[in-house]
Amino acid sequence: MSIDSLRRSARETVSGLPPGFWWLWLSTLVNRTGAFVLTFLSLYLTVELGHSAWFAGLVVALHGLGGVAGSPLGGMLTDRWGRRPTMVAMHLAAAACAAALAVVTSAWAIAAVVLLMGVAMQGVRPSINATIADMVPAHDVRRAYALNYWALNLGFAIASIGGGAAIFLGYRTLFVLDAVATTLCAVIVFLRLPETRPEAAVDKKGEPVVEEKVSMLTVLRDAPFRTLVLLNLLVCLVFTAPWIGLPLTMANQGLSPSSYGVVIAVNGIVIVGFQLLVNKLTDKRSPVLLLSLSALLFAFGTGATALAGSPVAFAATVVVWTVGEMIHVPTNAAATARLAPEHARGRYQGVMGMSWAVAGFVAPIGAGAIVDGPGPDVLWAATTAIGVVAAVGYFTRLRKALAEEGAEAGGGTPVAPAASAAPAAGPVGAEDAASSSVSA
């Protein structure tokens, strides 16, 4: 591919999206630049406070457990209360938790704060994903999710490298910086982002149309979507394991925390450098093919960690599963948006977010226990097996359903954003990323 074609692809990738999306994109970038808590929490607990790897895994898992409650809560509030107020409230709550981690020292207090932070951080994701589906035309939704994830990982790469370099200032300083960035995010969402919740539908006579009520149970009865959620859970287990297993595996080999910071930063750097190219190569491809391929890349990328013995080798394994991440996250998010009714986008995104949250609870506990017990090699063998099972599941269980949704599984019917009373001017700021991540 020539330089000119790459430039043309880049222009096509970023063109044609509404201004509101770019405020969301910029806020994601700035917010993730200050995201230090989860990145360095396991090292803070083990290296600074002297806790075991098992305890560190348990505390990180509590973040996921909080998300199990926070994701459906955020989805419900997104549909009932609105996208913008839900984002502001959850961001402020997450900022308060990050600030609290800078001052609490009790093991039980740290665990409680991390649990509440999980509620807040997962609670904001349905509103972010629903906002993108609201404001972006249907044929551009997958591209918009990919661009937002691109911003998330650029910020994450900066946070990983900057955090590794700033360790000498102390972990608590990093947590304060996280709180400041998240607060700034809430301010900017309040000042600059319009409310996009679709207005109530009306008939030809202007009378309100009674829409079918959608509960969490109704969402779970949607068979194709339920299968998508369960398979995403398997992928999330594989994706979440390195965030606790990789630093502990590297530490067991005598590598420093700063080495881990550089290695995990490769994840964001690869996404920043190659997301546009991946978007070009995967555009219009079959969703089931993309999801199956991404699951295999997760499987073999994490599995190869057992063979690594140097920072360069560990970084190479991160590259492999990062490509899987770049394919999987926007494809899965767009498929979710496509399957969701307009008036229930928050709840559908909330249920999908629960799969990330459950994985965020189970995987750290399992990873920490396995590293302390049978050893890291067993952990990476398990992630390989789970990833392969997910790939087979996508290909055999969702091929028909995703084909029926069309080759471009991306987004619901475009709607005009609701009017907003947002001020005409205000400072630029940040907001937490969607799907993400440790997320997505």
C-alpha positions as CSV (number, residue, x, y, z in Angstrom):
1,M,0.0,0.0,0.0
2,S,1.5,3.4,-1.1
3,I,1.9,6.5,1.1
4,D,-0.7,8.2,-1.0
5,S,-3.2,5.4,-0.5
6,L,-2.5,5.4,3.3
7,R,-3.1,9.2,3.4
8,R,-6.3,8.7,1.4
9,S,-7.5,5.9,3.8
10,A,-6.7,8.1,6.8
11,R,-8.8,11.0,5.3
12,E,-11.7,8.6,4.6
13,T,-11.5,7.2,8.1
14,V,-11.8,10.5,9.9
15,S,-14.1,12.4,7.5
16,G,-17.8,12.8,7.6
17,L,-18.4,12.4,11.4
18,P,-20.5,15.0,13.3
19,P,-18.7,17.6,15.6
20,G,-20.2,16.1,18.7
21,F,-18.4,12.8,18.0
22,W,-15.1,14.7,18.0
23,W,-15.7,16.2,21.4
24,L,-16.3,12.7,22.6
25,W,-13.2,11.5,20.9
26,L,-11.0,14.3,22.4
27,S,-12.5,13.7,25.8
28,T,-11.6,10.0,25.6
29,L,-8.0,10.9,24.7
30,V,-7.4,13.3,27.6
31,N,-9.2,11.1,30.1
32,R,-7.2,8.0,29.2
33,T,-3.9,10.0,29.3
34,G,-4.6,10.3,33.1
35,A,-5.7,6.7,33.6
36,F,-3.2,5.3,36.1
37,V,-5.2,3.3,38.7
38,L,-5.9,0.0,37.0
39,T,-2.6,0.1,35.1
40,F,-0.5,0.2,38.2
41,L,-2.8,-1.1,40.9
42,S,-1.4,-4.6,41.0
43,L,2.1,-3.3,41.3
44,Y,1.1,-0.8,44.0
45,L,-0.5,-3.6,46.0
46,T,2.4,-6.1,45.7
47,V,5.5,-3.9,45.5
48,E,4.6,-0.9,47.6
49,L,2.2,-2.4,50.1
50,G,3.6,-5.9,50.2
51,H,0.5,-7.9,49.5
52,S,0.5,-11.2,47.7
53,A,-0.3,-11.7,44.0
54,W,-3.5,-13.4,45.0
55,F,-4.7,-10.4,47.0
56,A,-3.8,-8.1,44.2
57,G,-5.8,-10.2,41.8
58,L,-8.7,-10.2,44.3
59,V,-8.7,-6.4,44.6
60,V,-8.5,-5.9,40.8
61,A,-11.3,-8.5,40.5
62,L,-13.5,-6.4,42.8
63,H,-13.3,-3.6,40.1
64,G,-14.9,-6.1,37.8
65,L,-17.5,-7.2,40.3
66,G,-18.5,-3.5,40.7
67,G,-18.9,-3.3,37.0
68,V,-21.3,-6.3,37.0
69,A,-23.7,-4.0,38.9
70,G,-22.6,-0.7,37.3
71,S,-23.0,-1.7,33.7
72,P,-26.8,-2.5,33.8
73,L,-27.3,0.5,36.2
74,G,-25.6,2.8,33.7
75,G,-27.6,1.2,30.9
76,M,-30.9,1.9,32.7
77,L,-30.0,5.4,33.6
78,T,-28.8,6.1,30.0
79,D,-32.2,5.2,28.6
80,R,-34.3,6.8,31.4
81,W,-32.2,9.7,32.6
82,G,-30.2,10.6,29.5
83,R,-26.7,10.0,28.1
84,R,-25.1,13.3,29.3
85,P,-26.2,13.3,33.0
86,T,-25.2,9.6,33.3
87,M,-21.7,10.3,32.0
88,V,-21.2,13.3,34.3
89,A,-22.4,11.5,37.4
90,M,-20.4,8.4,36.8
91,H,-17.2,10.3,35.9
92,L,-17.4,12.4,39.1
93,A,-17.9,9.2,41.1
94,A,-14.9,7.6,39.5
95,A,-12.8,10.7,40.2
96,A,-13.8,10.6,43.9
97,C,-12.7,6.9,44.1
98,A,-9.3,7.6,42.4
99,A,-8.7,10.4,44.9
100,A,-9.6,8.2,47.8
101,L,-7.1,5.6,46.7
102,A,-4.4,8.2,47.2
103,V,-5.2,8.5,50.9
104,V,-6.6,5.2,52.2
105,T,-4.1,2.5,53.4
106,S,-6.3,-0.2,54.9
107,A,-6.6,-3.3,52.8
108,W,-10.4,-3.4,53.3
109,A,-10.7,0.3,52.5
110,I,-8.8,-0.1,49.3
111,A,-10.9,-3.1,48.3
112,A,-14.1,-1.1,49.0
113,V,-13.0,1.9,47.0
114,V,-11.9,-0.3,44.0
115,L,-15.3,-2.0,44.1
116,L,-17.1,1.4,43.9
117,M,-14.8,2.6,41.2
118,G,-15.8,-0.5,39.2
119,V,-19.5,0.5,39.5
120,A,-18.7,4.1,38.3
121,M,-16.3,3.2,35.4
122,Q,-18.5,0.5,34.0
123,G,-21.6,2.6,34.6
124,V,-20.4,5.3,32.2
125,R,-19.8,3.0,29.2
126,P,-23.4,2.3,28.1
127,S,-24.0,6.1,27.8
128,I,-20.8,6.6,25.7
129,N,-21.6,3.7,23.3
130,A,-25.3,4.8,23.1
131,T,-24.2,8.4,22.3
132,I,-22.0,7.2,19.4
133,A,-24.9,5.1,18.0
134,D,-27.3,8.1,18.4
135,M,-25.2,10.7,16.7
136,V,-23.4,8.8,14.0
137,P,-25.1,7.5,10.8
138,A,-25.6,3.8,10.7
139,H,-23.0,3.0,8.0
140,D,-20.3,4.9,10.0
141,V,-20.9,3.4,13.4
142,R,-18.2,0.8,13.3
143,R,-15.7,3.3,12.1
144,A,-16.7,5.7,14.9
145,Y,-16.2,3.0,17.5
146,A,-12.8,2.2,16.1
147,L,-11.8,5.9,16.1
148,N,-12.9,6.3,19.7
149,Y,-11.0,3.2,20.7
150,W,-8.0,4.6,18.8
151,A,-8.2,7.7,21.1
152,L,-8.5,5.5,24.2
153,N,-5.4,3.6,23.4
154,L,-3.3,6.7,22.4
155,G,-4.1,8.1,25.9
156,F,-3.4,4.7,27.5
157,A,0.0,4.4,25.8
158,I,0.9,7.9,27.1
159,A,-0.4,6.9,30.6
160,S,1.6,3.7,30.6
161,I,4.9,5.3,29.6
162,G,4.4,8.4,31.7
163,G,3.3,6.4,34.7
164,G,6.3,4.1,34.4
165,A,8.6,7.1,34.3
166,A,6.8,8.9,37.1
167,I,6.8,5.9,39.6
168,F,9.6,7.8,41.5
169,L,6.9,10.4,42.4
170,G,4.9,7.7,44.1
171,Y,1.9,5.6,43.2
172,R,-0.4,7.9,45.1
173,T,0.6,10.9,43.0
174,L,-0.5,8.9,39.9
175,F,-3.9,8.3,41.5
176,V,-4.4,12.0,42.2
177,L,-3.6,12.7,38.5
178,D,-6.2,10.1,37.5
179,A,-8.8,11.9,39.7
180,V,-8.0,15.3,38.2
181,A,-8.2,14.0,34.6
182,T,-11.6,12.3,35.3
183,T,-13.0,15.4,36.9
184,L,-11.9,17.4,33.9
185,C,-13.7,14.8,31.8
186,A,-17.0,15.4,33.7
187,V,-16.7,19.1,33.3
188,I,-16.2,18.9,29.5
189,V,-19.0,16.4,29.0
190,F,-21.3,18.8,30.9
191,L,-20.2,21.9,29.0
192,R,-19.6,20.6,25.4
193,L,-21.4,17.4,24.7
194,P,-25.1,17.6,23.7
195,E,-27.7,15.2,24.9
196,T,-28.5,12.7,22.2
197,R,-31.2,10.5,23.6
198,P,-33.8,10.0,20.8
199,E,-37.0,11.8,21.3
200,A,-40.2,9.7,21.7
201,A,-41.5,8.5,18.4
202,V,-44.8,9.9,17.1
203,D,-47.3,8.8,14.5
204,K,-48.5,10.7,11.4
205,K,-51.0,12.5,13.6
206,G,-48.3,13.7,16.0
207,E,-49.5,11.4,18.7
208,P,-46.8,9.6,20.9
209,V,-46.2,6.0,19.8
210,V,-46.3,3.5,22.6
211,E,-43.0,1.7,22.5
212,E,-42.5,-1.8,23.8
213,K,-40.9,-1.8,27.3
214,V,-37.5,-3.3,27.4
215,S,-36.1,-4.7,30.6
216,M,-32.8,-6.5,31.2
217,L,-34.7,-9.7,31.1
218,T,-36.1,-8.8,27.7
219,V,-32.6,-8.1,26.4
220,L,-31.4,-11.5,27.6
221,R,-34.3,-13.2,25.8
222,D,-32.9,-11.9,22.5
223,A,-31.2,-15.1,21.4
224,P,-28.7,-13.8,18.8
225,F,-27.7,-11.0,21.2
226,R,-27.4,-13.4,24.1
227,T,-25.0,-15.6,22.1
228,L,-23.0,-12.6,21.2
229,V,-22.7,-11.6,24.8
230,L,-21.7,-15.1,26.0
231,L,-19.0,-15.4,23.3
232,N,-17.8,-11.9,24.1
233,L,-17.4,-13.0,27.7
234,L,-15.0,-15.7,26.7
235,V,-13.0,-13.3,24.6
236,C,-13.0,-10.8,27.5
237,L,-11.6,-13.5,29.9
238,V,-8.7,-13.9,27.5
239,F,-8.2,-10.2,27.1
240,T,-8.4,-9.4,30.8
241,A,-5.9,-12.1,31.9
242,P,-2.7,-10.2,30.8
243,W,-3.5,-7.1,32.8
244,I,-2.8,-9.1,36.0
245,G,-0.9,-12.1,34.6
246,L,1.6,-10.2,32.4
247,P,3.2,-7.9,35.1
248,L,3.4,-10.8,37.5
249,T,4.9,-13.1,34.8
250,M,7.5,-10.4,34.0
251,A,8.2,-9.8,37.7
252,N,8.8,-13.6,38.2
253,Q,11.5,-13.3,35.6
254,G,13.2,-10.5,37.4
255,L,12.0,-7.7,35.0
256,S,11.3,-4.2,36.5
257,P,7.9,-2.4,36.8
258,S,9.2,0.1,34.2
259,S,9.8,-2.7,31.8
260,Y,6.2,-3.7,32.2
261,G,5.1,-0.1,31.6
262,V,7.0,0.0,28.3
263,V,5.8,-3.5,27.2
264,I,2.1,-2.8,27.9
265,A,2.4,0.6,26.2
266,V,3.0,-1.3,23.0
267,N,-0.7,-2.2,23.1
268,G,-1.7,1.5,22.7
269,I,1.1,2.3,20.3
270,V,0.2,-0.4,17.9
271,I,-3.4,0.7,17.9
272,V,-2.5,4.3,17.4
273,G,-0.1,3.4,14.6
274,F,-2.1,0.8,12.7
275,Q,-5.8,1.3,13.6
276,L,-6.4,3.2,10.3
277,L,-4.8,0.4,8.3
278,V,-6.8,-2.3,10.1
279,N,-10.0,-0.3,9.5
280,K,-9.2,-0.2,5.8
281,L,-8.4,-4.0,5.6
282,T,-11.4,-5.0,7.6
283,D,-14.0,-2.6,6.1
284,K,-17.0,-4.4,4.7
285,R,-15.7,-7.8,5.8
286,S,-18.0,-10.4,7.3
287,P,-18.6,-9.7,11.1
288,V,-18.4,-13.4,11.9
289,L,-15.1,-13.7,10.1
290,L,-13.7,-10.7,11.9
291,L,-14.9,-11.9,15.3
292,S,-13.5,-15.4,14.8
293,L,-10.2,-14.1,13.6
294,S,-9.9,-11.7,16.6
295,A,-10.6,-14.5,19.0
296,L,-7.8,-16.6,17.5
297,L,-5.4,-13.7,17.7
298,F,-6.2,-13.3,21.3
299,A,-5.7,-17.0,21.9
300,F,-2.3,-17.4,20.3
301,G,-1.1,-13.9,21.3
302,T,-1.6,-14.6,25.0
303,G,-0.5,-18.2,24.7
304,A,2.8,-17.1,23.3
305,T,3.5,-15.2,26.5
306,A,4.6,-18.6,28.0
307,L,7.4,-18.7,25.5
308,A,8.7,-15.1,26.1
309,G,11.8,-14.4,28.1
310,S,12.7,-10.8,27.4
311,P,11.0,-7.4,27.1
312,V,11.2,-7.6,23.3
313,A,9.6,-11.1,23.3
314,F,6.8,-10.0,25.7
315,A,6.2,-6.9,23.5
316,A,5.8,-9.2,20.4
317,T,3.1,-11.2,22.1
318,V,1.3,-8.0,23.0
319,V,1.4,-7.0,19.3
320,V,-0.4,-10.2,18.3
321,W,-3.3,-9.9,20.7
322,T,-3.5,-6.2,20.2
323,V,-4.4,-6.8,16.5
324,G,-7.2,-9.0,17.7
325,E,-8.3,-6.3,20.0
326,M,-8.3,-3.7,17.2
327,I,-10.6,-6.0,15.1
328,H,-12.8,-7.3,17.9
329,V,-13.8,-4.2,19.9
330,P,-15.4,-2.0,17.2
331,T,-16.9,-5.0,15.4
332,N,-18.6,-6.2,18.7
333,A,-19.7,-2.7,19.7
334,A,-21.2,-2.1,16.3
335,A,-23.0,-5.4,16.3
336,T,-24.5,-4.6,19.7
337,A,-25.7,-1.2,18.4
338,R,-27.2,-2.8,15.4
339,L,-29.2,-5.3,17.4
340,A,-30.5,-2.8,19.9
341,P,-33.8,-0.9,19.5
342,E,-33.3,2.9,19.5
343,H,-35.1,3.3,22.8
344,A,-33.2,0.5,24.5
345,R,-29.6,1.2,23.3
346,G,-28.5,1.9,26.9
347,R,-29.8,-1.4,28.2
348,Y,-28.3,-3.5,25.4
349,Q,-24.9,-1.8,25.8
350,G,-25.3,-2.3,29.6
351,V,-25.8,-6.0,29.2
352,M,-22.9,-6.3,26.8
353,G,-20.8,-4.3,29.3
354,M,-21.6,-6.9,31.9
355,S,-19.7,-9.4,29.9
356,W,-16.6,-7.2,30.3
357,A,-17.3,-6.7,33.9
358,V,-17.8,-10.4,34.7
359,A,-14.5,-11.1,33.0
360,G,-12.9,-8.3,34.9
361,F,-14.0,-10.0,38.1
362,V,-13.2,-13.6,37.2
363,A,-10.0,-13.3,35.2
364,P,-7.9,-11.4,37.8
365,I,-8.8,-13.8,40.5
366,G,-8.0,-16.8,38.3
367,A,-4.9,-15.2,36.9
368,G,-3.5,-14.3,40.3
369,A,-4.3,-17.7,41.8
370,I,-2.8,-19.6,38.8
371,V,0.4,-17.5,38.8
372,D,0.8,-18.2,42.6
373,G,-0.1,-21.8,42.2
374,P,0.6,-23.9,39.0
375,G,2.5,-21.1,37.4
376,P,2.2,-18.6,34.5
377,D,2.5,-21.3,31.8
378,V,-0.8,-22.9,32.9
379,L,-2.5,-19.5,32.7
380,W,-1.4,-18.9,29.2
381,A,-2.4,-22.4,28.1
382,A,-5.8,-21.7,29.5
383,T,-6.2,-18.4,27.6
384,T,-5.3,-20.2,24.4
385,A,-7.9,-22.8,24.9
386,I,-10.7,-20.3,25.8
387,G,-9.8,-18.1,22.8
388,V,-10.1,-21.1,20.4
389,V,-13.4,-22.1,21.8
390,A,-14.7,-18.6,21.3
391,A,-13.5,-18.5,17.7
392,V,-15.3,-21.8,16.9
393,G,-18.4,-20.4,18.7
394,Y,-18.6,-17.3,16.6
395,F,-18.2,-19.3,13.4
396,T,-20.7,-22.0,14.2
397,R,-23.3,-20.2,16.3
398,L,-23.5,-16.7,14.9
399,R,-22.7,-17.1,11.2
400,K,-26.4,-17.1,10.1
401,A,-27.4,-14.4,12.6
402,L,-24.6,-12.0,11.7
403,A,-25.1,-12.6,8.0
404,E,-28.7,-11.7,8.4
405,E,-27.6,-8.4,10.0
406,G,-25.5,-7.7,6.9
407,A,-21.8,-7.7,6.3
408,E,-21.5,-4.3,8.0
409,A,-22.9,-5.1,11.4
410,G,-22.8,-1.5,12.5
411,G,-25.4,0.7,14.1
412,G,-29.0,1.3,14.3
413,T,-31.1,3.8,12.4
414,P,-29.6,7.2,12.6
415,V,-31.6,9.8,14.6
416,A,-31.3,13.5,15.0
417,P,-29.8,14.4,18.4
418,A,-32.1,15.9,20.9
419,A,-31.8,19.6,21.5
420,S,-29.4,20.6,24.2
421,A,-29.0,23.6,26.4
422,A,-25.2,23.2,26.5
423,P,-23.3,26.5,26.7
424,A,-21.9,27.9,23.5
425,A,-18.4,27.9,24.7
426,G,-16.2,26.2,27.3
427,P,-12.9,24.5,27.9
428,V,-11.9,21.2,26.3
429,G,-11.7,18.2,28.6
430,A,-11.8,14.5,28.9
431,E,-14.1,11.5,29.4
432,D,-13.7,7.9,30.1
433,A,-13.6,5.6,27.1
434,A,-16.2,3.0,26.2
435,S,-15.7,-0.2,25.5
436,S,-13.2,-0.9,26.5
437,S,-11.6,-1.8,27.5
438,V,-10.3,-3.3,29.9
439,S,-12.4,-2.7,28.4
440,A,-14.8,-2.4,25.5
